[in-house]
Amino acid sequence: MKKKNENGATLLRVVVLLKRYMGLLLLSLLFAVITVITTLYAPVLTGRAIDNVIGTGKVDFTAMKPILIRFLVVVGIMAASNWVMNLLNNRIAYHVVCDLRTKVYAHVQQLPLSYLDSHPNGDTLSRIVTDIDQLADGLLMGFSQLFTGVVTILATLGFMLSIHVKIALLVVILTPVSLFVAAFIAKRTYSMFRAQSQVRAEMTSLVEELVGNQKVVTAFGYEATAKERFYDVNHRLKDVGIRAVFFSSLTNPCTRFVNGLVYTGVGVFGGFVALIGGPAVLSIGQLSCFLSYANQYTKPFNEISSVITELQNALASAKRVFDLLDEEVQTPDKENALVLKDAKGTVSLQHVAFSYVPEVPLLKDVTLLVKPGQRVAIVGPTGCGKTTLINLLMRFYDVNRGAITVDGTDIRDITRASLRENYGMVLQETWLKSGTIAENIAYGRPEATMEEIIEAAKASYAHNFIRRMSDGYETVIAEDGGNLSQGQKQLLCIARVMLCLPPMLILDEATSSIDTRMEVRIQRAFHKMMQGRTSFIVAHRLSTIREADVILVMKDGDIIEQGTHEELLAKGGFYHDLYYSGQSKQEDCE
């Protein structure tokens, strides 16, 4: 019962998507009616033509000529209306899919990072791409066959009743058998198609993980394990796919068998009626017409059964898409939220507490005041909360307790977009889009001139390696900068921020992939860039944060020490040990 209710609710939501195109739907239905009527009128003309064949060498060509002309006209109308109907159905299906995909992607943009962090990217990707494609296939088949099928059944029944009521009733009596068979099989295919969609999403996630990180897979000799994981998912997908297709493929032969019984019954019973009653009751032409109708009448049941099977697949996919749409979006900006412009850079954290999982506290009670233009370095062991603090400053997550303010305003009272526009971020994890180098540098300022782009590249020391590339700034780079070194990608990300230069900066391991010599140059560029700007610097290389105005030392979610580099060394505390342990490791490496 629950599954039935799920199907009904999902189907209702699909119908709601179609409301916008109701005019095209009605027009498609009109052409479906014209197609069916002309298709069913053709056998009538064929029967009349047969009745004009009196015997061997006795054909009434005078009466036959207008029938043949009318037959050609009817066939022409049928072909044209069928073409227009399919054209309209394609237009409706692809417009609905386009609307849905746009809606889903816009929804994903509004989802909190907690959802994206806790769900595989491949699963979300599968819902947006593959599942919506499956829904499109179901809609196309539904429009092209369901409409015409239903109209054909009703119209054929009307034509048969007008010719001979008893034979028509025989067809009607045998029809429910076909419907029962189709319904019986369809009930069992939905769960299988749903399982197929879920395993397909798992496959997408796995392939994205392995192919996107092939260098790591190869470097650690993970190929054999990767093959085993792929083999397992691939064979599970094969198994659920075979089961789903096997049961769905039973529908057509089973209904065809029932339809064969209907056709045989009409032929035998109609033959007796024609022999006993003579032409006055049922002529040979009418019997031929009736057999054609019996075939036409049963054919839609085959098509509808195929449609039902395809719709089961489409509904299973649609359910996954709607589940994504039902995910709760991040808390929207307040109606009167402040649009932050040209922030002064005063940042305050007041008794901030936060955890990703309620039972595992991370930040416990963090209090901090950062004045405009100050450079704040955040150091500490892995997992102490450094990156989490950055996530809270950018409002990727909201604090559980306490408050973070910028220029005296709680960031929850500021629009997210304007808050983030006032921050420039360079992360350890570089990201570049497929496109030219110039387009990647201008990602945050698409309107920037080439001169400004080159100036930003020079400031980040990226200009020299860009100039040596085949097409300079117009060099097209692969997805995520696959044809660049990690250091080059990081320089481009730094140039991207150099071009925008917002009033506040966040540098999260921004020089982690750059050699020591280049790091010295970048530090000079950063020093120039940070002048007059509030800056937060997260770094494992403690040598990169000596000139910070204040250094925050974090451990287990708390700020345990803060001060300048010299002050913290003089204390001989945790920072002192952390710094000199890092120095000794560096000497060992050298």
Order of alpha helices (4+ residues) and beta strands (2+ residues): alpha-alpha-beta-beta-alpha-alpha-alpha-alpha-alpha-alpha-alpha-alpha-alpha-beta-beta-beta-alpha-beta-beta-alpha-beta-beta-alpha-alpha-alpha-beta-alpha-beta-alpha-beta-beta-beta-alpha-alpha
